[in-house]
């Protein structure tokens, strides 16, 4: 039984370590030519990037992360 528990713990360890990535911040700035966004993370993550319409928007779906605090965003007309 201890061997099974040890094997299970070793199999889950990478997932537990991977889930410890924190979203530390979000920076957005707009210029006449474009808008840029930077997501500050404490480590590497897997993500999906896609677009939705009505209204048009870009989505970054980041898996296995947590927020370390409430994100505070400065007023920016492109963020709703």
PyMOL commands that set and color helices and strands:
alter all, ss='L'
color gray80, all
select helices_A, chain A and resi 2-18
alter helices_A, ss='H'
color red, helices_A
select strands_A, chain A and resi 21-30+35-41+47-52+57-62+65-67
alter strands_A, ss='S'
color yellow, strands_A
deselect
rebuild
show_as cartoon
